[in-house]
Amino acid sequence: MNQEYEQLKLKNQLCFPLYAASRKVVNAYTPILKEYSLTYTQYLVMLVLWEKDGITVGDLCEHLYLDNGTLTQVIKKLIAAGYVSKVRGKEDERMVLLYLTENGKKLRESMVDVPGKVGACFSLNPEDAAGLYRILYALLEV
């Protein structure tokens, strides 16, 4: 192949290992989360709510770098599962707040070992994991 196309080789793309690694991580979560009848995106929503109960849908979108349209179905399924409730703002009814139900709070207790189970699927030492974490968040801040 002509050298002028080096920039178009898959091995020279930063986006590809990020994409492939992301898929690998999500695939590691999938069987573990299936035990709780959660998808990966539902799990992410729950993580945010476990940190900050009573968050607006807009703030949730910002935390997860996802748009409202993407999260609408996820939230509906979490409500149907009995983990989350949706409440309109008292001062501004256009504002929608999400709260954990008692079942949603209990779910946290039962899932405390999930990060460890997923971490065991990968062989990153703590220093490499911390470095990767910093780099990935630096990319998100751009």
C-alpha positions in Angstrom: 0.0 0.0 0.0 1.1 3.5 -0.7 2.8 5.3 2.2 0.7 8.4 1.7 -2.3 6.4 3.2 -0.6 5.4 6.5 -3.0 7.7 8.3 -5.9 5.5 7.0 -4.6 2.2 8.4 -6.7 0.7 11.2 -3.6 0.2 13.4 -2.9 3.9 13.3 -6.4 5.0 14.5 -6.7 6.0 18.2 -10.5 5.6 17.8 -10.4 1.9 17.1 -8.7 0.6 20.3 -11.0 3.0 22.3 -14.0 1.6 20.5 -12.9 -2.1 20.8 -11.9 -1.7 24.4 -15.3 -0.1 25.2 -17.1 -3.0 23.6 -15.0 -5.5 25.5 -15.7 -3.7 28.9 -19.5 -3.6 28.1 -19.4 -7.3 27.1 -17.7 -8.1 30.5 -20.5 -6.4 32.3 -23.4 -8.0 30.3 -23.5 -11.4 31.9 -23.0 -10.0 35.4 -25.7 -7.4 35.0 -28.0 -10.0 33.5 -28.3 -11.5 37.0 -30.0 -8.2 38.0 -32.0 -7.8 34.8 -30.1 -4.6 34.0 -28.5 -3.4 30.8 -25.2 -1.6 31.0 -26.9 1.8 30.4 -29.4 1.1 33.1 -26.5 0.3 35.4 -24.9 3.6 34.6 -28.1 5.4 35.4 -28.3 3.6 38.7 -24.7 4.5 39.6 -25.5 8.1 39.1 -28.7 7.9 41.2 -26.9 6.1 44.0 -24.5 9.0 44.1 -27.1 11.8 43.7 -30.7 10.9 44.3 -33.2 13.4 43.0 -31.3 14.4 40.0 -32.9 16.1 36.9 -33.0 14.2 33.7 -30.9 17.0 32.1 -28.2 16.6 34.8 -28.3 12.8 34.3 -27.7 13.3 30.6 -24.7 15.5 31.3 -23.2 13.0 33.8 -23.5 10.1 31.3 -22.7 12.1 28.1 -25.9 10.9 26.6 -28.9 12.7 25.1 -32.4 12.8 26.5 -33.8 10.7 23.7 -31.3 7.9 24.5 -32.1 7.9 28.2 -35.9 8.2 27.9 -36.4 4.5 27.2 -33.8 3.5 29.8 -35.6 5.5 32.5 -39.0 4.1 31.5 -37.6 0.6 32.0 -36.1 1.4 35.4 -39.4 2.9 36.4 -41.3 -0.2 35.2 -38.8 -2.4 37.1 -39.6 -0.5 40.3 -36.2 1.0 40.8 -36.8 4.7 39.9 -39.7 7.2 40.2 -40.1 10.3 38.2 -41.5 13.5 39.7 -42.2 16.8 38.1 -40.6 19.9 39.7 -42.8 21.9 42.0 -41.6 25.3 40.9 -41.2 24.3 37.2 -43.2 21.4 35.9 -41.1 21.1 32.8 -38.3 19.9 35.1 -38.3 16.1 35.7 -36.5 14.7 38.8 -35.5 11.1 39.2 -35.6 9.4 42.6 -34.7 6.0 43.8 -37.4 3.8 45.1 -36.8 1.6 48.1 -36.1 -1.3 45.7 -33.6 0.9 43.9 -31.8 1.6 47.1 -31.8 -2.1 48.0 -30.4 -2.9 44.6 -27.3 -1.0 45.5 -26.6 -3.2 48.4 -26.9 -6.4 46.3 -24.6 -5.0 43.5 -21.7 -3.8 45.6 -19.5 -6.6 44.2 -20.2 -5.9 40.5 -17.1 -3.6 39.9 -14.8 -6.2 41.5 -16.3 -9.0 39.3 -15.8 -6.9 36.2 -12.3 -5.8 37.2 -11.3 -9.5 37.6 -12.0 -9.9 33.9 -9.1 -7.7 33.0 -5.4 -7.8 33.8 -4.6 -4.1 34.4 -2.4 -3.3 37.3 -3.6 -0.4 39.6 -1.1 2.1 38.1 -2.1 1.4 34.5 -5.8 1.5 35.4 -5.3 4.9 37.1 -3.4 6.2 34.1 -6.0 5.0 31.7 -8.7 6.6 33.8 -6.9 9.9 33.7 -6.4 9.8 30.0 -10.0 8.8 29.2 -11.4 11.6 31.3 -9.0 14.0 29.7 -10.5 13.0 26.3 -14.0 13.5 27.7 -13.2 17.0 28.8 -12.2 18.2 25.3 
